[in-house]
Amino acid sequence: MPFRLGPIAPVLLGLICAQGALGIMTPLIPLLLLQVGASSPAIGAVASAYYFGFLGGALSADRIVMRVGHIRGFAVFAAVAADAALLLVFAAEAWQVAALRLLIGYASSGMFLVVESWLNDRSDPSNRGRAFGAYLVASWGASALGPLALNVVTASPILFVLVGIAFATAVLPMALTQQANPTVRPQAHFALVTLYRVSPVGVACCLASGLINGAYYSLVPVYLERQGYGAGSVAAFISTAMIAGLLVQYPVGWLSDRFGRRPVMVGTLLAAFLTTLVMGLAGGVSFVTIAALGFVFSGMTAPLYGLGAGQTNDRMERGDYVAASGGLLFIWSLGSAASPTVAGQVMGRLGPSGLFAYVALVIVALGLFVAVRMLLRSEVPRGQRGAYVPAASVPPRHAELASRILDTLRHPGAQTSFWSRLKRPKIAE
């Protein structure tokens, strides 16, 4: 069947709006929390709340979609996210910010579920790879552009209104579409213990991806601000990192298909470790230098989830791809939920560079584990490997789409507001 963009355009347009909103929030919330005097552990806890909400959505959001259908379900999730974003303007305590972030995480998980299910339904094995490619470009592109709003508008709570508008706008393409709701099918599950027995390295790599990227993207704005970089620079740094993650996916995937997952894992981890050391020691360098280092680091860590999923699926039966990918996503979500809190505690004790001490420790642990496993178990022969599937630093809601492609390619607030304590003047650009 020829590839047509029309049937998937509504969800892609909705996704662009939602990802743009999330992209704005990535640097905005840590910067505002810093301005009201929040500690690194507190900022980490708020960041973890988003991932706990995302994990909750991974476990239960499908029930809403099964009850009311994809279009209405997407409207529900987008409305909840918009309401929570607007309420952030009036948050009176840090725990309220965390609670609203948890709601946004849950709603985001639900929106990703709708998008991926829709793409699966509107594509077939002959064009699913192209549908996923369009999804990847839309997702990463919007995530990279969102933070740049801080270069246009000074970092302030008023940007939460823009976030709310973006979430609300995401409803419009879905509400106006004449496409029918996709068929809803029950989700498959896979025992995590069994998954680990099949591929210890794959499970460890997906867990480490959550532990590294969940902490890094949540807390690197804190590190940058405390090094003296302004809000505009922080936003540009995040956008650069997102672009790096998109650019490296296919080269890394090609290398892993050709030379094996684990050798490529070791290579990327080594490069990431060296970059981490330099970033942790590079105090007071120019923005161009720190952005270049961040570009390399993000490029080396973004493919970790895809490498772990590929390693696991190389050893799975074809009929178990979907269930196995759901288990890997759950493991990633656990790592992402815990990592900002843990890394925030480390930063609270060691200072801003503690973020890189935490990241380096996770990288070393994963690298040693992969090296040991390479000695204990041989690589899957090249002819028996599945194809690498590029994945975002924050993987999709279910990873069902990615697993199927593997198969296809193989063959102004009141004075009580929390933000009323913002320091004036604002962070210098």
Contacts in CASP RR format, 6 or more apart in sequence:
PFRMAT RR
TARGET T0000
AUTHOR 0000-0000-0000
METHOD contacts of the structure
MODEL  1
MPFRLGPIAPVLLGLICAQGALGIMTPLIPLLLLQVGASSPAIGAVASAY
YFGFLGGALSADRIVMRVGHIRGFAVFAAVAADAALLLVFAAEAWQVAAL
RLLIGYASSGMFLVVESWLNDRSDPSNRGRAFGAYLVASWGASALGPLAL
NVVTASPILFVLVGIAFATAVLPMALTQQANPTVRPQAHFALVTLYRVSP
VGVACCLASGLINGAYYSLVPVYLERQGYGAGSVAAFISTAMIAGLLVQY
PVGWLSDRFGRRPVMVGTLLAAFLTTLVMGLAGGVSFVTIAALGFVFSGM
TAPLYGLGAGQTNDRMERGDYVAASGGLLFIWSLGSAASPTVAGQVMGRL
GPSGLFAYVALVIVALGLFVAVRMLLRSEVPRGQRGAYVPAASVPPRHAE
LASRILDTLRHPGAQTSFWSRLKRPKIAE
1 124 0 8 1.000
1 126 0 8 1.000
1 127 0 8 1.000
2 127 0 8 1.000
3 123 0 8 1.000
3 127 0 8 1.000
3 130 0 8 1.000
3 131 0 8 1.000
5 12 0 8 1.000
5 134 0 8 1.000
7 122 0 8 1.000
7 179 0 8 1.000
8 118 0 8 1.000
8 119 0 8 1.000
8 122 0 8 1.000
8 123 0 8 1.000
8 131 0 8 1.000
8 134 0 8 1.000
8 135 0 8 1.000
9 173 0 8 1.000
10 118 0 8 1.000
10 173 0 8 1.000
10 174 0 8 1.000
10 176 0 8 1.000
10 177 0 8 1.000
10 179 0 8 1.000
11 74 0 8 1.000
11 114 0 8 1.000
11 115 0 8 1.000
11 118 0 8 1.000
11 119 0 8 1.000
11 173 0 8 1.000
11 174 0 8 1.000
12 115 0 8 1.000
12 134 0 8 1.000
12 135 0 8 1.000
12 138 0 8 1.000
13 170 0 8 1.000
13 173 0 8 1.000
14 74 0 8 1.000
14 78 0 8 1.000
14 115 0 8 1.000
14 169 0 8 1.000
14 170 0 8 1.000
14 171 0 8 1.000
14 172 0 8 1.000
14 173 0 8 1.000
14 174 0 8 1.000
15 111 0 8 1.000
15 115 0 8 1.000
15 135 0 8 1.000
15 138 0 8 1.000
15 139 0 8 1.000
15 142 0 8 1.000
15 170 0 8 1.000
16 138 0 8 1.000
16 141 0 8 1.000
16 142 0 8 1.000
17 142 0 8 1.000
17 166 0 8 1.000
17 167 0 8 1.000
17 169 0 8 1.000
17 170 0 8 1.000
18 78 0 8 1.000
18 81 0 8 1.000
18 108 0 8 1.000
18 111 0 8 1.000
18 142 0 8 1.000
18 166 0 8 1.000
18 167 0 8 1.000
18 170 0 8 1.000
19 138 0 8 1.000
19 139 0 8 1.000
19 141 0 8 1.000
19 142 0 8 1.000
19 143 0 8 1.000
19 146 0 8 1.000
20 142 0 8 1.000
20 143 0 8 1.000
20 145 0 8 1.000
20 146 0 8 1.000
20 166 0 8 1.000
21 81 0 8 1.000
21 85 0 8 1.000
21 146 0 8 1.000
21 162 0 8 1.000
21 163 0 8 1.000
21 164 0 8 1.000
21 166 0 8 1.000
21 167 0 8 1.000
21 170 0 8 1.000
22 104 0 8 1.000
22 108 0 8 1.000
22 143 0 8 1.000
23 142 0 8 1.000
23 143 0 8 1.000
23 146 0 8 1.000
23 147 0 8 1.000
23 238 0 8 1.000
24 146 0 8 1.000
24 147 0 8 1.000
24 149 0 8 1.000
24 150 0 8 1.000
24 159 0 8 1.000
24 162 0 8 1.000
24 163 0 8 1.000
24 166 0 8 1.000
25 85 0 8 1.000
25 104 0 8 1.000
25 163 0 8 1.000
26 143 0 8 1.000
26 147 0 8 1.000
26 217 0 8 1.000
26 218 0 8 1.000
26 221 0 8 1.000
26 238 0 8 1.000
27 147 0 8 1.000
27 150 0 8 1.000
27 155 0 8 1.000
27 221 0 8 1.000
27 231 0 8 1.000
27 234 0 8 1.000
27 235 0 8 1.000
27 238 0 8 1.000
28 150 0 8 1.000
28 155 0 8 1.000
28 159 0 8 1.000
28 160 0 8 1.000
28 163 0 8 1.000
29 46 0 8 1.000
29 47 0 8 1.000
29 88 0 8 1.000
29 97 0 8 1.000
29 101 0 8 1.000
30 43 0 8 1.000
30 47 0 8 1.000
30 218 0 8 1.000
30 219 0 8 1.000
30 221 0 8 1.000
30 222 0 8 1.000
30 225 0 8 1.000
31 150 0 8 1.000
31 155 0 8 1.000
31 221 0 8 1.000
31 225 0 8 1.000
31 231 0 8 1.000
31 234 0 8 1.000
31 427 0 8 1.000
32 155 0 8 1.000
32 156 0 8 1.000
32 157 0 8 1.000
32 419 0 8 1.000
32 422 0 8 1.000
33 42 0 8 1.000
33 43 0 8 1.000
33 46 0 8 1.000
33 94 0 8 1.000
33 97 0 8 1.000
34 43 0 8 1.000
34 222 0 8 1.000
34 225 0 8 1.000
34 226 0 8 1.000
35 155 0 8 1.000
35 421 0 8 1.000
35 422 0 8 1.000
35 423 0 8 1.000
35 426 0 8 1.000
35 427 0 8 1.000
36 418 0 8 1.000
36 419 0 8 1.000
36 421 0 8 1.000
36 422 0 8 1.000
36 423 0 8 1.000
37 421 0 8 1.000
38 46 0 8 1.000
38 94 0 8 1.000
39 348 0 8 1.000
40 219 0 8 1.000
40 222 0 8 1.000
40 344 0 8 1.000
40 345 0 8 1.000
40 347 0 8 1.000
40 348 0 8 1.000
40 351 0 8 1.000
40 352 0 8 1.000
41 341 0 8 1.000
41 344 0 8 1.000
41 345 0 8 1.000
41 347 0 8 1.000
41 348 0 8 1.000
42 94 0 8 1.000
43 218 0 8 1.000
43 219 0 8 1.000
43 222 0 8 1.000
43 340 0 8 1.000
43 344 0 8 1.000
44 218 0 8 1.000
44 219 0 8 1.000
44 340 0 8 1.000
44 341 0 8 1.000
44 343 0 8 1.000
44 344 0 8 1.000
45 94 0 8 1.000
45 98 0 8 1.000
45 340 0 8 1.000
45 341 0 8 1.000
45 344 0 8 1.000
46 94 0 8 1.000
46 97 0 8 1.000
46 98 0 8 1.000
46 101 0 8 1.000
46 340 0 8 1.000
47 101 0 8 1.000
47 214 0 8 1.000
47 215 0 8 1.000
47 218 0 8 1.000
47 219 0 8 1.000
47 340 0 8 1.000
47 341 0 8 1.000
48 218 0 8 1.000
48 337 0 8 1.000
48 338 0 8 1.000
48 339 0 8 1.000
48 340 0 8 1.000
48 341 0 8 1.000
49 98 0 8 1.000
49 99 0 8 1.000
49 101 0 8 1.000
49 102 0 8 1.000
50 101 0 8 1.000
50 102 0 8 1.000
50 104 0 8 1.000
50 105 0 8 1.000
50 108 0 8 1.000
50 218 0 8 1.000
51 105 0 8 1.000
51 214 0 8 1.000
51 333 0 8 1.000
51 335 0 8 1.000
51 336 0 8 1.000
51 337 0 8 1.000
51 340 0 8 1.000
52 102 0 8 1.000
52 337 0 8 1.000
53 102 0 8 1.000
53 103 0 8 1.000
53 105 0 8 1.000
53 106 0 8 1.000
53 109 0 8 1.000
53 337 0 8 1.000
54 105 0 8 1.000
54 106 0 8 1.000
54 108 0 8 1.000
54 109 0 8 1.000
54 333 0 8 1.000
54 336 0 8 1.000
54 337 0 8 1.000
55 109 0 8 1.000
55 330 0 8 1.000
55 333 0 8 1.000
55 334 0 8 1.000
55 336 0 8 1.000
55 337 0 8 1.000
56 106 0 8 1.000
56 109 0 8 1.000
57 105 0 8 1.000
57 106 0 8 1.000
57 109 0 8 1.000
57 110 0 8 1.000
57 113 0 8 1.000
57 397 0 8 1.000
58 109 0 8 1.000
58 329 0 8 1.000
58 330 0 8 1.000
58 333 0 8 1.000
58 397 0 8 1.000
58 398 0 8 1.000
61 77 0 8 1.000
61 106 0 8 1.000
61 109 0 8 1.000
61 110 0 8 1.000
61 113 0 8 1.000
61 397 0 8 1.000
62 113 0 8 1.000
62 184 0 8 1.000
62 187 0 8 1.000
64 73 0 8 1.000
64 76 0 8 1.000
64 77 0 8 1.000
64 110 0 8 1.000
65 73 0 8 1.000
65 110 0 8 1.000
65 113 0 8 1.000
65 114 0 8 1.000
65 117 0 8 1.000
65 184 0 8 1.000
66 184 0 8 1.000
68 76 0 8 1.000
69 181 0 8 1.000
69 184 0 8 1.000
70 114 0 8 1.000
70 117 0 8 1.000
70 118 0 8 1.000
70 174 0 8 1.000
70 181 0 8 1.000
70 182 0 8 1.000
70 184 0 8 1.000
71 174 0 8 1.000
71 175 0 8 1.000
71 177 0 8 1.000
71 181 0 8 1.000
73 110 0 8 1.000
73 114 0 8 1.000
74 110 0 8 1.000
74 111 0 8 1.000
74 114 0 8 1.000
74 115 0 8 1.000
74 170 0 8 1.000
74 171 0 8 1.000
74 174 0 8 1.000
75 171 0 8 1.000
75 174 0 8 1.000
75 175 0 8 1.000
77 106 0 8 1.000
77 107 0 8 1.000
77 108 0 8 1.000
77 110 0 8 1.000
77 111 0 8 1.000
77 114 0 8 1.000
78 107 0 8 1.000
78 111 0 8 1.000
78 167 0 8 1.000
78 168 0 8 1.000
78 170 0 8 1.000
78 171 0 8 1.000
79 167 0 8 1.000
79 168 0 8 1.000
79 171 0 8 1.000
80 103 0 8 1.000
80 104 0 8 1.000
80 106 0 8 1.000
80 107 0 8 1.000
81 103 0 8 1.000
81 104 0 8 1.000
81 105 0 8 1.000
81 107 0 8 1.000
81 108 0 8 1.000
81 111 0 8 1.000
81 164 0 8 1.000
81 167 0 8 1.000
82 164 0 8 1.000
82 165 0 8 1.000
82 167 0 8 1.000
82 168 0 8 1.000
83 103 0 8 1.000
84 100 0 8 1.000
84 101 0 8 1.000
84 103 0 8 1.000
84 104 0 8 1.000
84 107 0 8 1.000
85 100 0 8 1.000
85 104 0 8 1.000
85 160 0 8 1.000
85 163 0 8 1.000
85 164 0 8 1.000
85 167 0 8 1.000
86 160 0 8 1.000
86 161 0 8 1.000
86 164 0 8 1.000
87 100 0 8 1.000
88 97 0 8 1.000
88 100 0 8 1.000
88 157 0 8 1.000
88 160 0 8 1.000
88 163 0 8 1.000
89 157 0 8 1.000
89 158 0 8 1.000
89 160 0 8 1.000
89 161 0 8 1.000
89 413 0 8 1.000
89 417 0 8 1.000
89 419 0 8 1.000
90 413 0 8 1.000
90 414 0 8 1.000
90 417 0 8 1.000
91 97 0 8 1.000
91 100 0 8 1.000
91 417 0 8 1.000
91 418 0 8 1.000
91 419 0 8 1.000
92 416 0 8 1.000
92 417 0 8 1.000
92 418 0 8 1.000
93 418 0 8 1.000
94 418 0 8 1.000
96 418 0 8 1.000
97 418 0 8 1.000
107 167 0 8 1.000
109 397 0 8 1.000
110 397 0 8 1.000
111 170 0 8 1.000
111 397 0 8 1.000
112 396 0 8 1.000
112 397 0 8 1.000
112 398 0 8 1.000
113 397 0 8 1.000
113 398 0 8 1.000
115 135 0 8 1.000
115 396 0 8 1.000
115 397 0 8 1.000
116 135 0 8 1.000
116 396 0 8 1.000
116 397 0 8 1.000
116 398 0 8 1.000
116 400 0 8 1.000
116 401 0 8 1.000
117 182 0 8 1.000
117 184 0 8 1.000
117 398 0 8 1.000
117 400 0 8 1.000
118 182 0 8 1.000
119 128 0 8 1.000
119 131 0 8 1.000
119 132 0 8 1.000
119 135 0 8 1.000
119 401 0 8 1.000
120 128 0 8 1.000
120 182 0 8 1.000
120 400 0 8 1.000
120 401 0 8 1.000
120 404 0 8 1.000
121 182 0 8 1.000
121 183 0 8 1.000
122 131 0 8 1.000
122 179 0 8 1.000
122 182 0 8 1.000
123 129 0 8 1.000
123 130 0 8 1.000
123 131 0 8 1.000
125 407 0 8 1.000
125 408 0 8 1.000
128 401 0 8 1.000
128 404 0 8 1.000
128 405 0 8 1.000
128 408 0 8 1.000
129 405 0 8 1.000
129 408 0 8 1.000
129 409 0 8 1.000
132 389 0 8 1.000
132 401 0 8 1.000
132 402 0 8 1.000
132 405 0 8 1.000
135 396 0 8 1.000
135 401 0 8 1.000
136 246 0 8 1.000
136 249 0 8 1.000
136 390 0 8 1.000
136 392 0 8 1.000
137 246 0 8 1.000
139 392 0 8 1.000
139 396 0 8 1.000
140 242 0 8 1.000
140 243 0 8 1.000
140 245 0 8 1.000
140 246 0 8 1.000
140 392 0 8 1.000
141 242 0 8 1.000
141 246 0 8 1.000
143 242 0 8 1.000
143 392 0 8 1.000
144 239 0 8 1.000
144 242 0 8 1.000
144 243 0 8 1.000
144 246 0 8 1.000
145 239 0 8 1.000
146 235 0 8 1.000
146 239 0 8 1.000
147 234 0 8 1.000
147 235 0 8 1.000
147 236 0 8 1.000
147 238 0 8 1.000
147 239 0 8 1.000
147 242 0 8 1.000
148 235 0 8 1.000
148 236 0 8 1.000
148 239 0 8 1.000
149 159 0 8 1.000
149 162 0 8 1.000
149 235 0 8 1.000
150 159 0 8 1.000
150 231 0 8 1.000
150 232 0 8 1.000
150 234 0 8 1.000
150 235 0 8 1.000
151 232 0 8 1.000
151 235 0 8 1.000
151 236 0 8 1.000
151 429 0 8 1.000
153 159 0 8 1.000
153 162 0 8 1.000
154 231 0 8 1.000
154 426 0 8 1.000
154 429 0 8 1.000
155 231 0 8 1.000
155 232 0 8 1.000
155 426 0 8 1.000
155 427 0 8 1.000
156 419 0 8 1.000
156 422 0 8 1.000
156 426 0 8 1.000
157 413 0 8 1.000
157 417 0 8 1.000
157 419 0 8 1.000
157 422 0 8 1.000
158 412 0 8 1.000
187 398 0 8 1.000
188 322 0 8 1.000
188 323 0 8 1.000
188 326 0 8 1.000
189 323 0 8 1.000
189 326 0 8 1.000
189 327 0 8 1.000
190 320 0 8 1.000
190 323 0 8 1.000
190 324 0 8 1.000
190 326 0 8 1.000
190 327 0 8 1.000
192 203 0 8 1.000
192 327 0 8 1.000
192 330 0 8 1.000
192 331 0 8 1.000
195 203 0 8 1.000
195 312 0 8 1.000
195 324 0 8 1.000
195 327 0 8 1.000
195 328 0 8 1.000
195 331 0 8 1.000
196 203 0 8 1.000
198 312 0 8 1.000
198 315 0 8 1.000
198 316 0 8 1.000
198 324 0 8 1.000
199 308 0 8 1.000
199 311 0 8 1.000
199 312 0 8 1.000
199 314 0 8 1.000
199 315 0 8 1.000
199 316 0 8 1.000
200 369 0 8 1.000
200 373 0 8 1.000
201 261 0 8 1.000
201 262 0 8 1.000
201 265 0 8 1.000
201 308 0 8 1.000
201 311 0 8 1.000
201 369 0 8 1.000
201 370 0 8 1.000
201 373 0 8 1.000
202 261 0 8 1.000
202 307 0 8 1.000
202 308 0 8 1.000
202 309 0 8 1.000
202 310 0 8 1.000
202 311 0 8 1.000
202 312 0 8 1.000
202 328 0 8 1.000
203 308 0 8 1.000
203 312 0 8 1.000
203 328 0 8 1.000
203 331 0 8 1.000
204 366 0 8 1.000
204 369 0 8 1.000
204 370 0 8 1.000
205 265 0 8 1.000
205 304 0 8 1.000
205 305 0 8 1.000
205 307 0 8 1.000
205 308 0 8 1.000
205 311 0 8 1.000
205 366 0 8 1.000
205 370 0 8 1.000
206 304 0 8 1.000
206 305 0 8 1.000
206 308 0 8 1.000
206 309 0 8 1.000
206 312 0 8 1.000
206 328 0 8 1.000
206 329 0 8 1.000
206 331 0 8 1.000
206 332 0 8 1.000
207 331 0 8 1.000
207 332 0 8 1.000
207 334 0 8 1.000
207 335 0 8 1.000
208 304 0 8 1.000
208 362 0 8 1.000
208 363 0 8 1.000
208 365 0 8 1.000
208 366 0 8 1.000
209 301 0 8 1.000
209 304 0 8 1.000
209 305 0 8 1.000
209 306 0 8 1.000
209 308 0 8 1.000
209 332 0 8 1.000
209 393 0 8 1.000
209 395 0 8 1.000
210 305 0 8 1.000
210 332 0 8 1.000
210 333 0 8 1.000
210 335 0 8 1.000
210 336 0 8 1.000
210 339 0 8 1.000
211 335 0 8 1.000
211 336 0 8 1.000
211 338 0 8 1.000
211 339 0 8 1.000
211 362 0 8 1.000
212 301 0 8 1.000
212 304 0 8 1.000
212 339 0 8 1.000
212 359 0 8 1.000
212 362 0 8 1.000
212 363 0 8 1.000
213 301 0 8 1.000
213 302 0 8 1.000
213 304 0 8 1.000
213 336 0 8 1.000
213 393 0 8 1.000
213 394 0 8 1.000
214 335 0 8 1.000
214 336 0 8 1.000
214 339 0 8 1.000
214 340 0 8 1.000
214 393 0 8 1.000
214 394 0 8 1.000
215 339 0 8 1.000
215 340 0 8 1.000
215 342 0 8 1.000
215 343 0 8 1.000
215 344 0 8 1.000
215 355 0 8 1.000
215 358 0 8 1.000
215 359 0 8 1.000
216 297 0 8 1.000
216 301 0 8 1.000
216 355 0 8 1.000
216 359 0 8 1.000
217 238 0 8 1.000
217 241 0 8 1.000
217 393 0 8 1.000
217 394 0 8 1.000
218 339 0 8 1.000
218 340 0 8 1.000
218 343 0 8 1.000
219 340 0 8 1.000
219 343 0 8 1.000
219 344 0 8 1.000
219 347 0 8 1.000
219 355 0 8 1.000
220 237 0 8 1.000
220 238 0 8 1.000
220 241 0 8 1.000
220 355 0 8 1.000
221 234 0 8 1.000
221 238 0 8 1.000
222 347 0 8 1.000
222 352 0 8 1.000
222 355 0 8 1.000
223 347 0 8 1.000
223 352 0 8 1.000
223 353 0 8 1.000
223 355 0 8 1.000
223 356 0 8 1.000
224 230 0 8 1.000
224 233 0 8 1.000
224 234 0 8 1.000
224 237 0 8 1.000
224 290 0 8 1.000
225 231 0 8 1.000
225 234 0 8 1.000
225 427 0 8 1.000
226 351 0 8 1.000
226 352 0 8 1.000
227 283 0 8 1.000
227 284 0 8 1.000
227 290 0 8 1.000
227 352 0 8 1.000
228 284 0 8 1.000
229 237 0 8 1.000
229 287 0 8 1.000
229 290 0 8 1.000
230 427 0 8 1.000
230 428 0 8 1.000
230 429 0 8 1.000
231 426 0 8 1.000
231 427 0 8 1.000
231 429 0 8 1.000
232 429 0 8 1.000
233 287 0 8 1.000
233 429 0 8 1.000
236 287 0 8 1.000
236 291 0 8 1.000
237 287 0 8 1.000
237 290 0 8 1.000
237 291 0 8 1.000
237 294 0 8 1.000
240 291 0 8 1.000
240 294 0 8 1.000
240 295 0 8 1.000
240 298 0 8 1.000
241 294 0 8 1.000
241 295 0 8 1.000
241 297 0 8 1.000
241 298 0 8 1.000
241 299 0 8 1.000
242 298 0 8 1.000
242 393 0 8 1.000
243 295 0 8 1.000
244 294 0 8 1.000
244 295 0 8 1.000
244 296 0 8 1.000
244 298 0 8 1.000
244 299 0 8 1.000
244 302 0 8 1.000
245 298 0 8 1.000
245 299 0 8 1.000
245 302 0 8 1.000
245 303 0 8 1.000
245 392 0 8 1.000
245 393 0 8 1.000
246 302 0 8 1.000
247 299 0 8 1.000
248 299 0 8 1.000
248 300 0 8 1.000
248 302 0 8 1.000
248 303 0 8 1.000
249 302 0 8 1.000
249 303 0 8 1.000
249 390 0 8 1.000
249 391 0 8 1.000
250 390 0 8 1.000
252 264 0 8 1.000
252 268 0 8 1.000
252 303 0 8 1.000
252 307 0 8 1.000
252 388 0 8 1.000
253 264 0 8 1.000
253 303 0 8 1.000
253 307 0 8 1.000
253 388 0 8 1.000
253 390 0 8 1.000
254 388 0 8 1.000
255 264 0 8 1.000
256 264 0 8 1.000
256 307 0 8 1.000
256 310 0 8 1.000
256 388 0 8 1.000
257 382 0 8 1.000
257 385 0 8 1.000
257 386 0 8 1.000
257 387 0 8 1.000
257 388 0 8 1.000
258 382 0 8 1.000
260 379 0 8 1.000
260 380 0 8 1.000
260 382 0 8 1.000
260 385 0 8 1.000
261 307 0 8 1.000
261 308 0 8 1.000
261 310 0 8 1.000
261 311 0 8 1.000
261 314 0 8 1.000
261 379 0 8 1.000
261 385 0 8 1.000
261 388 0 8 1.000
262 311 0 8 1.000
262 370 0 8 1.000
262 373 0 8 1.000
262 374 0 8 1.000
262 379 0 8 1.000
263 374 0 8 1.000
263 379 0 8 1.000
264 307 0 8 1.000
265 304 0 8 1.000
265 307 0 8 1.000
265 308 0 8 1.000
265 311 0 8 1.000
265 366 0 8 1.000
265 367 0 8 1.000
265 370 0 8 1.000
266 367 0 8 1.000
266 370 0 8 1.000
266 371 0 8 1.000
266 374 0 8 1.000
268 300 0 8 1.000
268 301 0 8 1.000
268 303 0 8 1.000
268 304 0 8 1.000
268 307 0 8 1.000
269 300 0 8 1.000
269 363 0 8 1.000
269 366 0 8 1.000
269 367 0 8 1.000
269 370 0 8 1.000
271 296 0 8 1.000
271 300 0 8 1.000
272 297 0 8 1.000
272 300 0 8 1.000
272 301 0 8 1.000
272 363 0 8 1.000
273 360 0 8 1.000
273 363 0 8 1.000
273 364 0 8 1.000
275 293 0 8 1.000
275 294 0 8 1.000
275 296 0 8 1.000
275 297 0 8 1.000
275 300 0 8 1.000
276 297 0 8 1.000
276 356 0 8 1.000
276 359 0 8 1.000
276 360 0 8 1.000
276 363 0 8 1.000
277 356 0 8 1.000
277 360 0 8 1.000
278 293 0 8 1.000
279 290 0 8 1.000
279 293 0 8 1.000
279 294 0 8 1.000
279 297 0 8 1.000
279 356 0 8 1.000
280 353 0 8 1.000
280 354 0 8 1.000
280 356 0 8 1.000
280 357 0 8 1.000
281 353 0 8 1.000
282 289 0 8 1.000
282 290 0 8 1.000
282 293 0 8 1.000
298 393 0 8 1.000
301 393 0 8 1.000
302 392 0 8 1.000
302 393 0 8 1.000
303 390 0 8 1.000
303 391 0 8 1.000
305 328 0 8 1.000
305 332 0 8 1.000
305 391 0 8 1.000
305 392 0 8 1.000
305 393 0 8 1.000
305 395 0 8 1.000
306 388 0 8 1.000
306 389 0 8 1.000
306 390 0 8 1.000
306 391 0 8 1.000
306 395 0 8 1.000
306 402 0 8 1.000
307 388 0 8 1.000
308 328 0 8 1.000
309 325 0 8 1.000
309 328 0 8 1.000
309 389 0 8 1.000
309 391 0 8 1.000
309 399 0 8 1.000
309 402 0 8 1.000
309 403 0 8 1.000
309 406 0 8 1.000
310 385 0 8 1.000
310 386 0 8 1.000
310 388 0 8 1.000
310 389 0 8 1.000
310 406 0 8 1.000
312 324 0 8 1.000
312 328 0 8 1.000
313 321 0 8 1.000
313 324 0 8 1.000
313 325 0 8 1.000
313 386 0 8 1.000
313 403 0 8 1.000
313 406 0 8 1.000
314 380 0 8 1.000
314 384 0 8 1.000
314 385 0 8 1.000
314 386 0 8 1.000
315 380 0 8 1.000
316 324 0 8 1.000
318 407 0 8 1.000
318 410 0 8 1.000
321 403 0 8 1.000
321 404 0 8 1.000
321 406 0 8 1.000
321 407 0 8 1.000
322 400 0 8 1.000
322 403 0 8 1.000
322 404 0 8 1.000
324 403 0 8 1.000
325 398 0 8 1.000
325 399 0 8 1.000
325 400 0 8 1.000
325 402 0 8 1.000
325 403 0 8 1.000
326 398 0 8 1.000
326 399 0 8 1.000
326 400 0 8 1.000
326 403 0 8 1.000
328 399 0 8 1.000
329 395 0 8 1.000
329 396 0 8 1.000
329 397 0 8 1.000
329 398 0 8 1.000
329 399 0 8 1.000
332 395 0 8 1.000
336 394 0 8 1.000
339 358 0 8 1.000
342 358 0 8 1.000
343 354 0 8 1.000
343 355 0 8 1.000
343 358 0 8 1.000
343 359 0 8 1.000
344 355 0 8 1.000
344 358 0 8 1.000
346 354 0 8 1.000
346 355 0 8 1.000
346 357 0 8 1.000
346 358 0 8 1.000
347 354 0 8 1.000
347 355 0 8 1.000
347 358 0 8 1.000
348 354 0 8 1.000
350 357 0 8 1.000
386 406 0 8 1.000
386 409 0 8 1.000
386 410 0 8 1.000
387 405 0 8 1.000
387 406 0 8 1.000
387 409 0 8 1.000
387 410 0 8 1.000
389 402 0 8 1.000
389 403 0 8 1.000
389 405 0 8 1.000
389 406 0 8 1.000
389 409 0 8 1.000
391 399 0 8 1.000
391 402 0 8 1.000
395 402 0 8 1.000
396 402 0 8 1.000
413 419 0 8 1.000
413 420 0 8 1.000
414 420 0 8 1.000
END
